[in-house]
């Protein structure tokens, strides 16, 4: 399943700071950010539903995050 999130991330520096947290949470998943998109998209390809945990980790690190509808 592919999960898509709108985020408030606007720099590669912030992504670099979040990478260890995301790698730990999403160890068995592929993820990437698209900072060229106006919604600073985070895409996650995962076999399990990680929506709640992803939003929680980003929010805990001061990043606004919401899942976008399919």
N, CA, C and O atoms as CSV, one atom per row, in Angstrom:
chain,resi,resn,atom,element,x,y,z
A,1,UNK,N,N,0.841,-1.170,0.000
A,1,UNK,CA,C,0.000,0.000,0.000
A,1,UNK,C,C,0.889,1.236,0.000
A,1,UNK,O,O,1.959,1.250,0.608
A,2,UNK,N,N,0.432,2.258,-0.684
A,2,UNK,CA,C,1.159,3.523,-0.690
A,2,UNK,C,C,0.346,4.542,0.095
A,2,UNK,O,O,-0.830,4.778,-0.184
A,3,UNK,N,N,0.999,5.134,1.075
A,3,UNK,CA,C,0.385,6.162,1.905
A,3,UNK,C,C,1.001,7.500,1.526
A,3,UNK,O,O,2.215,7.600,1.346
A,4,UNK,N,N,0.165,8.534,1.404
A,4,UNK,CA,C,0.634,9.847,0.992
A,4,UNK,C,C,0.240,10.868,2.050
A,4,UNK,O,O,-0.908,10.921,2.492
A,5,UNK,N,N,1.222,11.679,2.445
A,5,UNK,CA,C,1.007,12.666,3.497
A,5,UNK,C,C,1.399,14.059,3.022
A,5,UNK,O,O,2.383,14.228,2.302
A,6,UNK,N,N,0.631,15.033,3.425
A,6,UNK,CA,C,0.973,16.448,3.256
A,6,UNK,C,C,1.752,16.825,4.512
A,6,UNK,O,O,1.323,16.527,5.626
A,7,UNK,N,N,2.918,17.491,4.328
A,7,UNK,CA,C,3.735,17.855,5.484
A,7,UNK,C,C,4.137,19.326,5.426
A,7,UNK,O,O,3.978,19.995,4.406
A,8,UNK,N,N,4.659,19.803,6.543
A,8,UNK,CA,C,5.174,21.178,6.589
A,8,UNK,C,C,6.690,21.208,6.423
A,8,UNK,O,O,7.316,22.243,6.652
A,9,UNK,N,N,7.281,20.098,6.032
A,9,UNK,CA,C,8.729,20.041,5.813
A,9,UNK,C,C,9.068,20.864,4.578
A,9,UNK,O,O,8.413,20.756,3.541
A,10,UNK,N,N,10.103,21.690,4.708
A,10,UNK,CA,C,10.450,22.535,3.562
A,10,UNK,C,C,11.932,22.501,3.223
A,10,UNK,O,O,12.370,23.213,2.319
A,11,UNK,N,N,12.717,21.682,3.933
A,11,UNK,CA,C,14.152,21.656,3.636
A,11,UNK,C,C,14.732,20.255,3.762
A,11,UNK,O,O,14.227,19.414,4.506
A,12,UNK,N,N,15.799,20.032,3.018
A,12,UNK,CA,C,16.497,18.754,3.088
A,12,UNK,C,C,17.144,18.576,4.458
A,12,UNK,O,O,17.324,17.451,4.924
A,13,UNK,N,N,17.488,19.680,5.095
A,13,UNK,CA,C,18.089,19.617,6.432
A,13,UNK,C,C,17.112,18.967,7.415
A,13,UNK,O,O,17.508,18.128,8.224
A,14,UNK,N,N,15.847,19.352,7.346
A,14,UNK,CA,C,14.830,18.771,8.225
A,14,UNK,C,C,14.658,17.287,7.932
A,14,UNK,O,O,14.524,16.481,8.854
A,15,UNK,N,N,14.661,16.928,6.668
A,15,UNK,CA,C,14.549,15.513,6.291
A,15,UNK,C,C,15.719,14.727,6.876
A,15,UNK,O,O,15.539,13.621,7.386
A,16,UNK,N,N,16.899,15.296,6.801
A,16,UNK,CA,C,18.090,14.628,7.339
A,16,UNK,C,C,17.938,14.385,8.844
A,16,UNK,O,O,18.343,13.336,9.346
A,17,UNK,N,N,17.357,15.349,9.564
A,17,UNK,CA,C,17.139,15.193,11.002
A,17,UNK,C,C,16.088,14.122,11.313
A,17,UNK,O,O,16.182,13.430,12.327
A,18,UNK,N,N,15.098,13.993,10.442
A,18,UNK,CA,C,14.022,13.017,10.655
A,18,UNK,C,C,14.370,11.608,10.174
A,18,UNK,O,O,13.730,10.637,10.578
A,19,UNK,N,N,15.371,11.497,9.323
A,19,UNK,CA,C,15.703,10.212,8.705
A,19,UNK,C,C,15.897,9.081,9.711
A,19,UNK,O,O,15.351,7.999,9.493
A,20,UNK,N,N,16.645,9.269,10.802
A,20,UNK,CA,C,16.787,8.143,11.747
A,20,UNK,C,C,15.453,7.687,12.342
A,20,UNK,O,O,15.233,6.490,12.533
A,21,UNK,N,N,14.567,8.637,12.635
A,21,UNK,CA,C,13.256,8.299,13.193
A,21,UNK,C,C,12.425,7.529,12.166
A,21,UNK,O,O,11.803,6.519,12.493
A,22,UNK,N,N,12.421,8.011,10.930
A,22,UNK,CA,C,11.630,7.356,9.888
A,22,UNK,C,C,12.207,5.992,9.534
A,22,UNK,O,O,11.458,5.043,9.302
A,23,UNK,N,N,13.530,5.885,9.492
A,23,UNK,CA,C,14.142,4.588,9.192
A,23,UNK,C,C,13.798,3.560,10.257
A,23,UNK,O,O,13.580,2.389,9.947
A,24,UNK,N,N,13.749,3.989,11.501
A,24,UNK,CA,C,13.403,3.070,12.596
A,24,UNK,C,C,11.942,2.627,12.491
A,24,UNK,O,O,11.635,1.439,12.592
A,25,UNK,N,N,11.045,3.601,12.288
A,25,UNK,CA,C,9.623,3.307,12.175
A,25,UNK,C,C,9.314,2.501,10.916
A,25,UNK,O,O,8.499,1.578,10.942
A,26,UNK,N,N,9.966,2.856,9.828
A,26,UNK,CA,C,9.633,2.300,8.520
A,26,UNK,C,C,10.718,1.363,7.999
A,26,UNK,O,O,11.038,1.374,6.810
A,27,UNK,N,N,11.276,0.563,8.884
A,27,UNK,CA,C,12.402,-0.306,8.531
A,27,UNK,C,C,12.095,-1.227,7.351
A,27,UNK,O,O,12.981,-1.517,6.547
A,28,UNK,N,N,10.870,-1.679,7.244
A,28,UNK,CA,C,10.496,-2.602,6.168
A,28,UNK,C,C,9.725,-1.914,5.048
A,28,UNK,O,O,9.015,-2.563,4.281
A,29,UNK,N,N,9.871,-0.602,4.963
A,29,UNK,CA,C,9.113,0.178,3.984
A,29,UNK,C,C,10.055,1.073,3.175
A,29,UNK,O,O,11.188,1.343,3.573
A,30,UNK,N,N,9.553,1.516,2.044
A,30,UNK,CA,C,10.264,2.525,1.254
A,30,UNK,C,C,9.554,3.849,1.445
A,30,UNK,O,O,8.324,3.904,1.428
A,31,UNK,N,N,10.317,4.922,1.629
A,31,UNK,CA,C,9.708,6.232,1.826
A,31,UNK,C,C,10.544,7.296,1.138
A,31,UNK,O,O,11.747,7.126,0.938
A,32,UNK,N,N,9.886,8.406,0.773
A,32,UNK,CA,C,10.598,9.545,0.195
A,32,UNK,C,C,9.759,10.796,0.315
A,32,UNK,O,O,8.538,10.739,0.463
A,33,UNK,N,N,10.439,11.933,0.248
A,33,UNK,CA,C,9.777,13.232,0.266
A,33,UNK,C,C,9.849,13.850,-1.116
A,33,UNK,O,O,10.814,13.635,-1.849
A,34,UNK,N,N,8.839,14.612,-1.469
A,34,UNK,CA,C,8.826,15.394,-2.707
A,34,UNK,C,C,8.655,16.850,-2.307
A,34,UNK,O,O,7.536,17.338,-2.152
A,35,UNK,N,N,9.793,17.547,-2.141
A,35,UNK,CA,C,9.746,18.943,-1.722
A,35,UNK,C,C,9.394,19.882,-2.874
A,35,UNK,O,O,9.157,21.070,-2.651
A,36,UNK,N,N,9.357,19.368,-4.093
A,36,UNK,CA,C,8.965,20.198,-5.230
A,36,UNK,C,C,7.446,20.291,-5.351
A,36,UNK,O,O,6.930,21.167,-6.044
A,37,UNK,N,N,6.740,19.401,-4.687
A,37,UNK,CA,C,5.285,19.442,-4.643
A,37,UNK,C,C,4.866,20.526,-3.643
A,37,UNK,O,O,5.520,20.702,-2.615
A,38,UNK,N,N,3.801,21.239,-3.932
A,38,UNK,CA,C,3.356,22.324,-3.049
A,38,UNK,C,C,2.951,21.829,-1.661
A,38,UNK,O,O,2.910,22.621,-0.719
A,39,UNK,N,N,2.650,20.539,-1.516
A,39,UNK,CA,C,2.259,19.972,-0.231
A,39,UNK,C,C,3.411,19.264,0.479
A,39,UNK,O,O,3.199,18.615,1.503
A,40,UNK,N,N,4.640,19.384,-0.060
A,40,UNK,CA,C,5.822,18.745,0.540
A,40,UNK,C,C,5.503,17.303,0.936
A,40,UNK,O,O,5.554,16.924,2.106
A,41,UNK,N,N,5.178,16.534,-0.066
A,41,UNK,CA,C,4.643,15.188,0.082
A,41,UNK,C,C,5.640,14.196,0.680
A,41,UNK,O,O,6.823,14.190,0.336
A,42,UNK,N,N,5.136,13.367,1.572
A,42,UNK,CA,C,5.845,12.190,2.061
A,42,UNK,C,C,5.074,10.985,1.539
A,42,UNK,O,O,3.881,10.846,1.809
A,43,UNK,N,N,5.757,10.104,0.784
A,43,UNK,CA,C,5.138,8.875,0.283
A,43,UNK,C,C,5.797,7.693,0.984
A,43,UNK,O,O,7.019,7.627,1.120
A,44,UNK,N,N,4.965,6.775,1.419
A,44,UNK,CA,C,5.463,5.577,2.095
A,44,UNK,C,C,4.822,4.361,1.455
A,44,UNK,O,O,3.598,4.266,1.361
A,45,UNK,N,N,5.649,3.446,1.023
A,45,UNK,CA,C,5.178,2.165,0.481
A,45,UNK,C,C,5.397,1.128,1.574
A,45,UNK,O,O,6.533,0.755,1.867
A,46,UNK,N,N,4.303,0.664,2.175
A,46,UNK,CA,C,4.385,-0.240,3.322
A,46,UNK,C,C,3.309,-1.304,3.246
A,46,UNK,O,O,2.220,-1.068,2.722
A,47,UNK,N,N,3.622,-2.471,3.771
A,47,UNK,CA,C,2.654,-3.563,3.814
A,47,UNK,C,C,1.698,-3.437,4.994
A,47,UNK,O,O,0.661,-4.099,5.030
A,48,UNK,N,N,2.049,-2.583,5.963
A,48,UNK,CA,C,1.203,-2.383,7.143
A,48,UNK,C,C,0.763,-0.926,7.215
A,48,UNK,O,O,1.423,-0.038,6.676
A,49,UNK,N,N,-0.343,-0.696,7.879
A,49,UNK,CA,C,-0.858,0.660,8.016
A,49,UNK,C,C,-0.043,1.411,9.071
A,49,UNK,O,O,-0.106,1.084,10.256
A,50,UNK,N,N,0.713,2.404,8.643
A,50,UNK,CA,C,1.600,3.155,9.522
A,50,UNK,C,C,1.170,4.619,9.646
A,50,UNK,O,O,1.958,5.466,10.068
A,51,UNK,N,N,-0.053,4.908,9.285
A,51,UNK,CA,C,-0.533,6.282,9.248
A,51,UNK,C,C,-0.429,6.952,10.613
A,51,UNK,O,O,0.183,8.014,10.735
A,52,UNK,N,N,-1.014,6.352,11.627
A,52,UNK,CA,C,-1.051,6.963,12.955
A,52,UNK,C,C,0.355,7.196,13.502
A,52,UNK,O,O,0.648,8.278,14.011
A,53,UNK,N,N,1.229,6.191,13.402
A,53,UNK,CA,C,2.597,6.309,13.914
A,53,UNK,C,C,3.391,7.361,13.155
A,53,UNK,O,O,4.167,8.102,13.758
A,54,UNK,N,N,3.209,7.436,11.840
A,54,UNK,CA,C,3.932,8.423,11.034
A,54,UNK,C,C,3.539,9.832,11.444
A,54,UNK,O,O,4.404,10.679,11.666
A,55,UNK,N,N,2.250,10.086,11.545
A,55,UNK,CA,C,1.768,11.405,11.944
A,55,UNK,C,C,2.280,11.750,13.339
A,55,UNK,O,O,2.699,12.879,13.594
A,56,UNK,N,N,2.243,10.778,14.232
A,56,UNK,CA,C,2.699,10.991,15.605
A,56,UNK,C,C,4.185,11.374,15.654
A,56,UNK,O,O,4.556,12.321,16.347
A,57,UNK,N,N,5.018,10.656,14.935
A,57,UNK,CA,C,6.462,10.945,14.947
A,57,UNK,C,C,6.751,12.315,14.345
A,57,UNK,O,O,7.550,13.072,14.895
A,58,UNK,N,N,6.117,12.642,13.230
A,58,UNK,CA,C,6.358,13.954,12.633
A,58,UNK,C,C,5.852,15.062,13.548
A,58,UNK,O,O,6.546,16.060,13.744
A,59,UNK,N,N,4.659,14.907,14.111
A,59,UNK,CA,C,4.124,15.916,15.032
A,59,UNK,C,C,5.024,16.086,16.246
A,59,UNK,O,O,5.247,17.212,16.692
A,60,UNK,N,N,5.547,14.989,16.789
A,60,UNK,CA,C,6.452,15.046,17.942
A,60,UNK,C,C,7.729,15.822,17.627
A,60,UNK,O,O,8.387,16.339,18.529
A,61,UNK,N,N,8.075,15.899,16.335
A,61,UNK,CA,C,9.265,16.622,15.912
A,61,UNK,C,C,8.933,17.998,15.330
A,61,UNK,O,O,9.751,18.607,14.640
A,62,UNK,N,N,7.715,18.479,15.620
A,62,UNK,CA,C,7.328,19.822,15.208
A,62,UNK,C,C,6.913,19.964,13.759
A,62,UNK,O,O,6.876,21.075,13.230
A,63,UNK,N,N,6.602,18.857,13.113
A,63,UNK,CA,C,6.205,18.866,11.705
A,63,UNK,C,C,4.705,18.602,11.603
A,63,UNK,O,O,4.191,17.639,12.172
A,64,UNK,N,N,4.016,19.471,10.872
A,64,UNK,CA,C,2.602,19.225,10.605
A,64,UNK,C,C,2.511,18.135,9.547
A,64,UNK,O,O,3.277,18.123,8.583
A,65,UNK,N,N,1.573,17.227,9.737
A,65,UNK,CA,C,1.453,16.092,8.836
A,65,UNK,C,C,0.021,15.609,8.826
A,65,UNK,O,O,-0.602,15.463,9.877
A,66,UNK,N,N,-0.504,15.360,7.635
A,66,UNK,CA,C,-1.838,14.781,7.514
A,66,UNK,C,C,-1.873,13.866,6.299
A,66,UNK,O,O,-1.266,14.141,5.263
A,67,UNK,N,N,-2.600,12.776,6.461
A,67,UNK,CA,C,-2.733,11.843,5.345
A,67,UNK,C,C,-3.644,12.458,4.296
A,67,UNK,O,O,-4.670,13.058,4.619
A,68,UNK,N,N,-3.257,12.301,3.036
A,68,UNK,CA,C,-4.109,12.763,1.936
A,68,UNK,C,C,-4.969,11.609,1.454
A,68,UNK,O,O,-4.519,10.464,1.438
A,69,UNK,N,N,-6.198,11.900,1.062
A,69,UNK,CA,C,-7.077,10.839,0.556
A,69,UNK,C,C,-6.534,10.294,-0.754
A,69,UNK,O,O,-5.809,10.975,-1.480
A,70,UNK,N,N,-6.896,9.064,-1.037
A,70,UNK,CA,C,-6.418,8.415,-2.270
A,70,UNK,C,C,-6.887,9.111,-3.490
A,70,UNK,O,O,-6.570,8.689,-4.602
